[in-house]
């Protein structure tokens, strides 16, 4: 009986069988010819990695257990003890915590580069500097990096550029086409898209980097499980449609919020007065994504009241689901920075980040209106 499923089944198995020693030798002699153990590779995790690799235009990718595992894999693929990393100061708090608290113990040091100096990193580069880590669109202030310019600057100093493309997704921006060496995603966010998966992915522009990523993934045990991989692949199929709708809704929400007296500032690349608006328009193919931040009064009571009153934006410290939510950078993603670092980045008591979903936009606007009222 021949079974030809249209959708890849879930290979919910930790191990695969061999007929005899000939098949075992074939496994080691012809990479990719068959499977042995799910940590080394599984049809579902390979399908997810291949799908994101196609989207991003890479030569190879790995799927990992979380976005943090993806960042770790990308850095471990090109750094060893004694090496130095440059990191954009506007970076996800988890990325800086990984560098500060864990990679530092392995003898890898980091220097943070302010946004204004991203394209002039000579003064920060050391003999041991190997890599620059940056985000296409930064979290939480939505600053947009000129990736073509950044890649050129990095390569001039012999550095690899690793780009976290989670906020933008390949629908808006494909960093490898702009010169980046690796691109990573928290698949948990837009790629899976339904707030029910924790996963990551790293895509490489060069075969030797892709091979190194695979080695790191297998030896550190980072490989994503079959079920999560299957769910992420399922989500990925509607990515283009979802991102279009997220972007459409977020622009309407941003335009509405800037008219509200209770809102002191709206951070969204789609607004004409955003400092990188023109760059975002060009680099994002006319779409600006579903994330924005607003600055309310710098008072905990004001923020609490807004959170309590909103029905459509529950306080949930993640992002990019089809359902809208809000989060609080000062208390979650960036809470481990020093008060000076927080102030320098503009992360204050009144800053609230909105993840705009794909609900009917008039319902979102009505909810925000009453929540701010």
C-alpha positions in Angstrom: 0.0 0.0 0.0 1.4 3.4 -1.0 0.6 6.3 1.2 1.2 9.8 -0.3 0.3 12.4 2.3 0.1 16.0 1.0 1.4 17.3 4.4 4.5 15.8 6.1 3.3 13.6 9.0 4.6 14.2 12.5 7.6 11.9 13.0 7.1 11.6 16.7 10.0 9.3 17.3 13.4 9.8 19.0 15.1 7.1 16.9 14.9 5.4 13.5 15.6 1.8 12.6 18.3 0.3 10.4 17.9 -3.0 8.4 21.5 -4.0 8.9 25.2 -2.7 9.0 25.0 -1.8 5.3 22.3 0.8 6.1 24.3 2.1 9.0 27.3 2.6 6.8 25.1 4.3 4.2 23.9 6.7 7.0 27.5 7.8 7.7 28.7 7.6 4.1 25.9 9.5 2.4 24.8 12.4 4.7 21.1 13.1 4.4 20.3 9.7 2.9 18.4 8.6 6.0 17.8 9.3 9.7 19.2 7.7 12.9 18.4 9.8 16.0 16.2 12.9 16.2 18.8 15.1 17.9 20.9 14.7 14.8 18.0 15.5 12.5 14.3 14.6 12.0 12.1 15.0 8.9 10.0 17.7 10.7 12.8 19.9 12.0 14.6 19.5 8.7 11.4 20.6 6.8 11.2 23.8 9.0 14.9 24.6 8.6 14.6 24.1 4.8 11.5 26.2 4.5 13.0 29.2 6.4 16.2 28.7 4.5 14.2 29.1 1.2 12.5 32.2 2.5 15.7 33.8 3.5 17.7 32.7 0.5 20.4 30.8 2.5 22.5 27.7 1.8 21.6 25.8 4.9 19.8 26.2 8.2 19.1 24.6 11.6 15.9 24.6 13.7 16.4 25.0 17.5 14.4 24.7 20.7 14.0 28.5 21.1 15.1 31.9 19.7 17.7 32.0 22.5 19.1 28.7 21.3 19.3 30.2 17.8 21.3 33.2 19.0 23.6 30.9 20.9 24.1 28.6 17.9 24.9 31.6 15.6 27.5 33.0 18.1 29.0 29.6 18.9 29.4 28.9 15.2 31.9 31.7 14.8 33.4 32.3 18.2 35.6 30.5 20.7 37.3 31.4 24.0 39.2 34.6 23.7 37.0 36.0 20.9 35.2 39.4 21.0 31.7 40.2 19.9 30.2 43.5 18.9 26.5 43.9 19.6 24.1 46.7 18.7 23.1 48.4 22.0 19.5 48.3 20.9 19.1 44.5 21.3 16.7 42.0 22.8 17.4 41.8 26.5 17.8 38.0 26.3 20.6 38.4 23.8 22.6 40.8 26.0 21.9 38.5 29.1 23.3 35.5 27.1 26.5 37.5 26.2 26.9 39.1 29.6 26.2 36.2 31.9 27.0 33.0 30.0 29.3 33.6 27.0 31.5 35.8 29.3 32.1 32.7 31.4 33.3 30.9 28.3 35.8 33.6 27.6 33.9 35.5 24.9 33.7 39.2 25.6 31.2 41.8 24.2 31.2 45.5 23.4 27.9 47.3 22.8 27.7 49.7 19.9 25.3 52.7 20.2 22.8 52.9 17.2 24.4 56.2 16.1 27.8 54.5 15.6 26.7 51.2 13.9 28.2 52.3 10.6 31.5 53.4 12.0 32.7 50.5 14.3 36.4 50.8 13.8 37.0 52.2 17.3 35.2 49.2 18.8 37.0 46.5 16.8 39.8 44.5 18.5 42.2 41.9 17.0 39.9 39.1 18.4 36.6 40.6 17.2 34.7 38.0 15.1 31.1 39.0 14.7 28.5 41.8 15.0 25.0 41.0 16.3 22.2 43.4 15.3 18.4 43.4 14.7 16.7 44.5 11.5 14.1 46.3 13.6 15.1 46.8 17.2 13.2 45.8 20.3 11.4 47.8 21.8 12.0 51.2 20.1 11.7 50.0 16.5 14.8 51.5 15.2 15.7 50.2 11.7 19.2 49.2 10.8 20.5 49.8 7.3 21.7 46.2 6.7 23.5 46.8 3.4 25.5 49.6 4.9 26.1 47.6 8.2 27.2 44.5 6.3 29.7 46.5 4.2 31.1 48.1 7.4 31.4 44.7 9.1 33.1 43.1 6.1 35.6 45.9 5.9 36.8 44.9 9.3 36.7 41.2 8.6 33.6 40.6 10.8 30.6 38.4 10.2 27.2 40.0 10.5 24.5 38.1 12.3 21.1 39.6 12.0 18.1 38.9 14.2 15.2 39.3 11.7 12.4 38.3 14.1 10.5 41.6 14.0 10.8 42.1 10.3 10.4 38.5 9.0 11.6 37.6 5.5 8.3 39.1 4.2 9.7 42.6 4.9 13.4 42.1 4.7 15.9 39.4 3.6 19.2 40.2 5.4 21.3 37.7 3.5 20.5 39.5 0.2 21.7 42.7 1.8 25.1 41.2 2.7 24.5 39.6 6.2 26.3 36.3 6.9 23.7 34.7 9.1 20.1 35.5 9.9 18.2 34.1 12.9 14.6 34.2 14.1 12.7 33.4 17.2 10.3 31.1 15.3 8.1 31.5 18.4 7.0 34.9 17.0 5.8 35.6 13.5 7.1 32.4 11.7 4.9 30.1 13.9 2.6 33.0 14.5 0.0 31.5 16.9 1.6 31.8 20.3 1.7 28.0 20.7 5.3 27.1 19.7 8.7 27.9 21.2 11.4 27.6 18.5 14.2 29.2 16.7 16.1 29.0 13.4 19.4 30.1 12.0 20.2 30.5 8.3 23.7 30.7 6.8 24.9 32.4 3.6 28.0 30.1 3.3 28.1 26.2 3.3 31.0 26.0 5.8 29.0 28.2 8.3 25.9 26.0 7.7 28.0 22.9 8.5 29.3 24.5 11.6 25.8 25.4 12.7 24.7 21.8 12.2 27.6 20.6 14.4 26.8 23.1 17.2 23.2 22.0 17.1 23.9 18.3 17.3 26.6 18.5 20.0 24.8 21.0 22.2 21.4 19.3 21.7 19.7 22.3 20.3 17.6 20.5 17.7 13.9 21.3 17.7 11.3 18.5 18.5 9.1 17.0 15.8 5.8 18.3 17.1 7.0 21.9 17.5 8.6 21.7 14.0 5.4 20.5 12.4 3.3 23.3 14.1 5.9 26.0 13.0 5.8 24.7 9.4 2.0 24.9 9.5 2.2 28.5 10.7 4.8 29.5 8.2 2.4 28.7 5.3 0.3 31.8 6.1 3.3 34.1 7.0 2.9 36.3 3.9 -0.9 36.9 4.6 -0.5 37.4 8.3 2.4 39.9 8.1 0.5 41.9 5.5 -2.5 42.1 7.9 -0.3 42.7 11.0 1.4 45.6 9.1 -1.9 47.1 7.9 -3.4 47.0 11.4 -0.3 48.3 13.1 -0.1 51.3 10.8 -3.8 52.2 11.6 -3.2 51.7 15.3 0.0 53.9 15.2 -1.8 56.7 13.3 -4.7 56.5 15.8 -2.5 56.5 18.9 -0.5 59.6 17.8 -3.7 61.6 18.0 -4.4 60.6 21.6 -3.7 63.1 24.3 -2.6 60.4 26.8 0.1 59.2 24.4 3.4 61.2 24.5 5.2 59.3 21.7 4.6 56.5 19.2 7.5 54.5 17.9 6.6 52.9 14.5 8.7 52.8 11.3 5.5 53.3 9.2 5.0 56.9 10.5 6.5 59.5 8.2 8.3 61.2 11.1 10.1 58.1 12.2 13.8 58.7 11.9 14.3 55.7 9.6 11.0 55.9 7.8 12.5 56.1 4.3 14.9 53.3 4.9 12.1 51.1 6.4 10.0 51.7 3.4 12.7 50.7 1.0 14.1 47.8 3.1 10.6 46.5 4.0 9.0 46.6 0.6 6.4 49.1 1.7 5.4 47.2 4.8 6.4 48.1 8.4 5.5 45.1 10.5 3.1 44.6 13.4 5.1 45.9 16.3 5.0 49.4 17.8 5.8 51.0 21.2 4.0 53.9 22.9 5.1 56.2 25.6 2.5 57.0 28.2 3.0 59.1 31.4 6.0 57.8 33.4 3.7 56.6 36.2 3.1 53.0 37.2 -0.6 53.8 38.0 -1.1 55.1 34.5 0.4 52.0 32.8 -1.5 49.7 35.2 -4.8 51.4 34.4 -4.2 51.1 30.6 -3.3 47.4 31.0 -6.3 46.7 33.2 -8.8 48.5 31.0 -7.7 47.0 27.6 -9.7 43.9 26.6 -8.0 43.2 23.2 -4.4 43.8 24.3 -3.7 41.4 27.2 -0.4 41.8 29.0 1.6 38.9 27.8 5.4 39.2 27.5 5.9 37.9 24.0 4.7 39.0 20.6 3.7 38.3 17.0 0.7 36.1 17.6 -2.5 36.5 15.5 -4.1 37.8 18.7 -2.9 41.3 19.8 -1.1 41.7 23.1 1.0 44.2 25.0 4.2 43.9 26.9 6.3 46.0 29.3 10.0 46.2 28.3 11.2 47.8 31.6 9.7 44.9 33.6 10.4 42.0 31.3 12.8 41.9 28.4 15.1 44.8 29.6 14.7 44.5 33.4 18.3 43.2 33.9 19.9 46.2 32.4 21.3 48.9 34.8 19.1 52.0 35.2 21.7 53.9 33.3 21.5 51.5 30.3 17.7 51.6 30.4 17.7 55.4 30.4 20.2 55.5 27.6 18.0 53.2 25.5 14.9 55.3 26.3 13.2 52.4 28.2 11.2 54.2 30.9 8.2 53.5 33.2 5.7 54.8 30.6 7.0 52.7 27.6 4.5 50.0 26.5 5.1 47.7 23.5 2.1 46.6 21.4 2.0 43.5 19.3 -0.8 44.3 16.9 -2.7 41.2 15.7 -4.9 40.4 12.7 -8.3 41.1 14.3 -10.7 43.5 12.7 -8.8 46.8 13.1 -11.9 48.8 14.1 -12.3 46.6 17.2 -8.7 47.2 18.2 -9.1 51.0 17.8 -12.3 51.0 19.8 -10.5 49.1 22.6 -7.5 51.4 22.7 -9.8 54.4 22.7 -11.7 53.2 25.8 -8.5 51.9 27.5 -6.8 55.4 27.2 -10.0 57.3 28.0 
